[in-house]
């Protein structure tokens, strides 16, 4: 294979997996939020149907979907976060993940501290899911471009 075609293929692989990391990550994180909400609701239903009063039931985390109203801009922040993580890992600057997560956490700290509505759980679950998805896409891109 000519070096030009190899470079073109590498660029296409990185662009495609970068787009997947950024744009497919949002539905994945939303799916995870729905799963967490469903399991929390199931736990409360099971505890209340076992004869206990609702106050005695284990407190489920407040609805993560509803907490989105408190964390405005979360969708766009997630897109940018996944792009930044993908780019830092592919560029070989893994320490950049710490910088990205520190900036995000410091920016959200006042909102997270002031609420008890599940926003902190949404923030943590969303951040971990986004980070893992972007890192998986970056790892796949790194492996694929190393094949040739």
C-alpha positions as CSV (number, residue, x, y, z in Angstrom):
1,X,0.0,0.0,0.0
2,X,1.3,3.4,-0.9
3,X,2.1,5.8,1.9
4,X,-0.4,8.3,0.7
5,X,-3.3,5.8,0.8
6,X,-2.1,4.6,4.2
7,X,-2.3,8.2,5.5
8,X,-5.7,8.8,3.9
9,X,-7.0,5.6,5.5
10,X,-5.6,6.6,8.9
11,X,-7.2,10.0,8.7
12,X,-10.6,8.4,7.7
13,X,-10.4,6.0,10.6
14,X,-9.6,8.7,13.1
15,X,-12.3,11.0,11.7
16,X,-14.9,8.2,11.7
17,X,-14.1,7.0,15.2
18,X,-13.9,10.6,16.5
19,X,-17.4,11.2,15.1
20,X,-18.6,8.0,16.7
21,X,-17.1,8.9,20.1
22,X,-18.6,12.4,20.0
23,X,-22.1,11.8,18.6
24,X,-22.9,8.2,19.4
25,X,-21.7,8.8,23.0
26,X,-24.8,10.9,23.7
27,X,-27.4,8.2,23.1
28,X,-25.2,5.7,25.0
29,X,-25.1,8.0,28.0
30,X,-28.9,8.7,27.8
31,X,-29.5,4.9,27.6
32,X,-27.5,4.4,30.7
33,X,-29.4,7.1,32.6
34,X,-32.7,5.4,31.6
35,X,-31.3,2.0,32.9
36,X,-30.2,3.5,36.2
37,X,-33.6,5.2,36.6
38,X,-35.5,2.0,35.8
39,X,-33.4,0.0,38.3
40,X,-33.9,2.6,41.0
41,X,-37.6,2.6,40.5
42,X,-37.7,-1.2,40.5
43,X,-35.9,-1.2,43.9
44,X,-38.3,1.2,45.4
45,X,-41.3,-0.7,44.0
46,X,-39.9,-4.0,45.3
47,X,-39.3,-2.5,48.8
48,X,-42.7,-0.9,49.1
49,X,-44.5,-4.0,47.8
50,X,-42.7,-6.1,50.4
51,X,-45.0,-4.6,53.1
52,X,-42.8,-1.7,54.2
53,X,-44.0,1.8,54.1
54,X,-42.6,4.1,51.4
55,X,-40.6,6.0,54.0
56,X,-38.9,2.8,55.0
57,X,-38.0,1.9,51.4
58,X,-34.4,2.5,50.3
59,X,-34.3,5.9,48.8
60,X,-33.7,5.7,45.2
61,X,-31.6,8.3,43.5
62,X,-33.9,11.0,42.2
63,X,-34.7,10.6,38.6
64,X,-31.5,11.2,36.6
65,X,-33.5,12.3,33.5
66,X,-35.2,15.0,35.6
67,X,-31.9,16.2,37.0
68,X,-30.9,17.3,33.5
69,X,-32.8,20.6,34.1
70,X,-30.4,21.5,36.8
71,X,-27.3,20.8,34.8
72,X,-28.0,23.0,31.8
73,X,-25.7,22.5,28.8
74,X,-24.9,19.0,29.8
75,X,-25.4,17.6,26.3
76,X,-23.0,20.1,24.7
77,X,-20.5,19.7,27.5
78,X,-20.6,16.0,27.0
79,X,-20.0,16.3,23.3
80,X,-17.0,18.6,23.9
81,X,-15.7,16.3,26.7
82,X,-15.7,13.2,24.5
83,X,-14.0,15.1,21.7
84,X,-11.3,16.4,24.0
85,X,-10.7,13.0,25.6
86,X,-10.6,11.3,22.2
87,X,-8.1,13.9,20.9
88,X,-5.8,13.9,24.0
89,X,-5.6,10.1,24.0
90,X,-4.8,9.9,20.3
91,X,-2.2,12.6,20.6
92,X,-0.5,10.6,23.4
93,X,-1.3,13.1,26.1
94,X,-3.2,10.9,28.5
95,X,-2.7,13.4,31.3
96,X,-5.1,15.6,29.4
97,X,-8.0,13.5,30.8
98,X,-7.1,14.7,34.3
99,X,-7.1,18.3,33.1
100,X,-10.5,17.9,31.3
101,X,-12.2,16.3,34.2
102,X,-10.7,18.8,36.7
103,X,-12.0,21.7,34.7
104,X,-15.4,20.2,34.2
105,X,-15.7,19.3,37.9
106,X,-14.6,22.8,39.1
107,X,-17.0,24.4,36.7
108,X,-19.9,22.3,37.9
109,X,-19.0,22.4,41.6
110,X,-21.4,25.2,42.7
111,X,-24.3,23.6,40.9
112,X,-23.6,20.1,42.4
113,X,-23.1,21.4,45.9
114,X,-26.3,23.4,46.0
115,X,-28.6,20.5,45.1
116,X,-29.8,17.2,46.4
117,X,-31.9,16.3,43.4
118,X,-29.7,13.7,41.8
119,X,-27.6,16.1,39.8
120,X,-24.4,14.9,41.4
121,X,-25.3,11.3,40.5
122,X,-26.1,12.3,36.9
123,X,-22.8,14.2,36.7
124,X,-20.7,11.3,37.9
125,X,-22.5,8.6,35.9
126,X,-22.5,10.8,32.8
127,X,-18.9,11.8,33.1
128,X,-17.7,8.2,33.7
129,X,-19.8,6.9,30.8
130,X,-18.6,9.6,28.4
131,X,-15.0,9.1,29.4
132,X,-15.1,5.4,29.0
133,X,-16.9,5.6,25.6
134,X,-14.4,8.2,24.2
135,X,-11.4,6.2,25.6
136,X,-12.7,3.0,24.0
137,X,-13.1,4.8,20.6
138,X,-9.7,6.3,20.9
139,X,-8.2,2.9,21.8
140,X,-9.9,1.3,18.8
141,X,-8.6,4.1,16.5
142,X,-5.1,3.7,18.0
143,X,-5.2,0.0,17.3
144,X,-6.6,0.3,13.8
145,X,-4.1,3.0,12.6
146,X,-1.3,0.8,14.1
147,X,-2.2,-2.0,11.8
148,X,-0.5,-0.5,8.8
